[in-house]
Every structure is written in C-alpha cells, then in structure tokens.
Amino acid sequence: MKCLICGGESAGEVCNQCIRLEKIMFQKEWSFKAGLIGKAEDLRVAVSNLRISGRLPMSDNPKALNTRVDNVSHYLLNVKSVDETTYSGKKAIMVTIENPATKFTRYLYLPNLDDMAGLKAAINDAKTKAETLTDRIRQQKGLAPAGGSSAPAASAASAPVTTSAPVSIPTPVEKVEDVSTVALSGMAEDLSEFETKIKKLKVLRDNGILSEEEYIEEKKKLVSIF
C-alpha cells in the first residue's frame, strides 16, 4: 500500500514516517455495553492532525449491520461526514470514511461518547491542519507544487510520477529543516511521554495494583496511541 500523504510504502493509509509528524488534538477513552447481555467494550478514539484512530465499532454499511469492535486508523482527509445517529439503542456519532484509492467506505461508531460536540469540532479543526501538513510533506517530496492545495487523497497517492510531469521546484533549506525539527521534536516528546507512562504502569504492577494481564492490556493501549 502507498501512503496517502507522501506516496511511500506503507502498511496502512499513513506511513510511519508521516505519523511521526502528527499531534493528538482530541482523545477519549470510555466503556460501552451493547444491550442487556452484551459484552462491555473498552473504546477509545484519537484525532490528530493526520489521522482518526482508536478502538471502535466499525461496519461497511450505514445501518451498523455486522459491526465489529476493532482497531482503526484512517487518513483524516478521508473523513467525509460526522453525523449523529443511534447504535444499539444509544446516541452515537457515526464517522463516514471514504477512500477513493481503494474504493471502500467504512462507518465508525462512537456510542455514548460524552463529548460529541468536542469530537465534531476537533475533526473540523484537524482536517484543516491535515491539509496544511499534507501539502508541506508533498511539496518536500516533489509531489505537489509549492503553494498548491492538497489534491484528493486518492489521486495524490495513487497517481504515478511520469516523465512528462513538471520538474519539481527545489524545496528551500529552511523548510526542510523546519519539518525535520518538528518531526524530531514530536518524536522526543512522544517517546518521553510514552516512557513515563510505561514506568507508571510497571510501578502499579510491581505494587500489586495491576495484574500482569491488566498491565499487558494497558501497555497495548499505549502502544496503539503512540
């Protein structure tokens, strides 16, 4: 798969190199139990300046049929709409994801989220920042002219560079240094925060407050976020 931002090889919609530039703008964790006999699920969502990710109910149809709870990660500019709906009889937010490159549509559900207005506002704000950051990355990769706006994610990611394409304008050194500094600074901050939280989890485990299974589960949550 090609990264929808820089066009490099990627295991998901956004490659690890581009992910290093992201900053979390909205984050929530909560529990939800579907129906009277349903299993309680620990849900989480994070909105950054590049992605919407987390552990959420997802489906391939807008009526929430055959929904499963799974880890999700999608390029933010593929978010087409954020609507209020119901899920298992509860108020919920439905986020519609459309990926023109792979021709699929996914529906993410956030039932019983206690800050629906905050999520909507965060996604709107984050999409503006995602467009700006995507433009900067593509300009540096020679995939977009300087000063241009982001093309649709599919065409930018899937269109091959041909010999007839205009010669890329060399990126000024200042911009390269600027983005590199942002990347390294972001990585350092994330690593420091991650290490601090891991140490706290180990202390809780060593003092018997967390079991080994709870410790492993909490560590997995941290890894998925960072």
N, C-alpha and C positions, 0 to 999 in steps of 0.2 A: 504494500500500500504506500501511496505517496502522501507526504504531509500536506495538508490543505493550505499551509501558510508558505513554507519555503520550497516545497516540491521535493524535499529529500526523502529517503527511505524511512518508513515509519511503521511501527506495529499497530498504531491507531490513527485517528484523524489528525492528531497533532504530535509531532516527533518530540523526543526527549530534549533535543537542543532548544527548540522553541518553548517548550514547557518551562525551561529554566528562567524565562523572562516573565512568567506570569506572576500576578499578585492577587491574593484572595480578597474579594470585595464583599462577599456575603457568605455566611456559613451557619448551618443549623444542624443539630442532632436531636432526634426525638424518637419515641416509640409509638407504634400503631398496631392495633389488633383488629383484624377484619372479622366482623360478626361476633357472635357469642362463643363460638367454638374454634375460631381461627387462631392461628399461632401468632403471638406477639412478635413483631419485627422491629429491629433497631434500624431506623432510617437516617440518612444524612444527605445533605446537599451542600455543594460549594460552588460559588460563582466567582470566576476570576476574570481578568482582562483578556483571556483567550478561550476558556472552556466553562462548560457546566458539567459537573461530575458529582459522584456520590454513590449511594446505595439506595435505589428507589424501585418501586413497581414500574414495569415497563411493558408495553404492548405494541403490536403492529397495526392496531385499529383503534379508532377514537371512542369505542364503546367499552374499552377496558376488558375485552374478551381475551382469555388465555394469558392473563397478566402474570408475570413472574417477577419476584424481587431479585435484583441483580446489581452488580457494579456497573456504572455507566460513565461514559466520558465522551463528550461531543464538543466539536468546534462551535464557539458561541455564535458566530455569524450564520450558522445553520439553524439557529432557533428562529422559527417562523412566527410563532404566536405563543402567548401565555394567557390562558383562559381559566375562568372559574368554572368548576364542574362538581360532580359528586363521584365518590369512589367508595364502594361498599357501604353506601348509605351515609357517608360523611362528606362534609365540604372538602373540596380538594382543589389544587391547582393542576392544570394539565399543560405541560410544555410540549409543543409540537416541534419535532426535529425533521428537517428535510435536507437530505444530502444529494445534490444534483449529480455528483460524481458517481455515486454508487446506486442512485435511483431508488433509495429506500426512504420510507417515512417511519419515524418512531414516535411514540407518545409516552412521556414520562409523567407519573402521577405523584403528587405530594399531598397525601391526605392528612387532615388535621394539623397542617402547618400553622403555627400560631402567629406568623408574621407574613401573611400573603402579600400585603401591600409592600412590605420591605423587599420581598423577593422580586416582585414586578419592577420596582424602581431600580433595584440592583442590576437586573438583566438589561434594562434600557440603558442605564449608565455604562454598564460593562461593554455592551455592543459598540458604543461609540469609541471606547478605549481600544477594543479589539480591532476595530477598523484602522485606527491610527497606528497601532503597534504592527499589525499585519502589513500595512503599507511600508513602514520603515524596514521591516525584515525583507520584504520582497525587493525593495529598491537596492538594498545591500547585496542581495543575491543576483541582481541583474534581471529580475523577473517582472519589474514594473518601472516605468519612467519616474524620475524624481518629480514630486509634486502631484502625482496622479492619485486617483482614489482607488480603493480596493475594488477589484472586479469580483463577480460572483465566485464563491469558493470553488465550485466545480471547474469553471473554465481556467481559473488561475492555477489550480493544482494539476489538472489533467492535460492541459494543452502543452504539447511538446515544443521545445525551443527549436525553430527551424533556421536554416541558413539565411532566409530572407528577412528574419526579424531585425529590427533596428539595432545598431551597435549600442550596448549599454553604456550609459554615461558613468565614468568612474565616480565612485562614492567618495566625497571628501573625507579626509582622515579623521576630522573631528567627529563625524557621525559614527564612524566605525568604533572609535574609542568610547564614544558616549554609550552605545549599545553594549559594548563589551563590559564597560564599567557597571551598567545596570545589571547585566547578567551575573557578573561575579559578586556584586553586592547582594543581589537577590539570593544567590546560592549560599553565600555566607550566612545571611540572616536565617534562611530556611534550615540550614544544617544546624546552626546554633539552637534554634527553637526546637528542632527535632531531637537533638541530643539531650536537651534539658528535659523534655517530656518523657523520653525513654528512661532517663535516670530516675525521674519521679516514679514511673511505673515499677522499676526494679526495687525501689525503696518500699513501695506498697506491697510488692510480692514478698520481699525478704522479711517484712514485718507481719506477714500473715494476713494482711488486709485484702489482698487479691490472691486467688488461687492461681496455679500455673496455667490453667485453661483460660481464666479471665485475663491474665497477663498477656498471653499469646494473642487473644482476640483484640485487646486494646492496642497491642503493638501493630496488628494488621490494619486497624483503623488509621493509625498514624501514618503508616507507610502509604496507604491509599490516598491520603490527603497531601502528603509531601512528595 
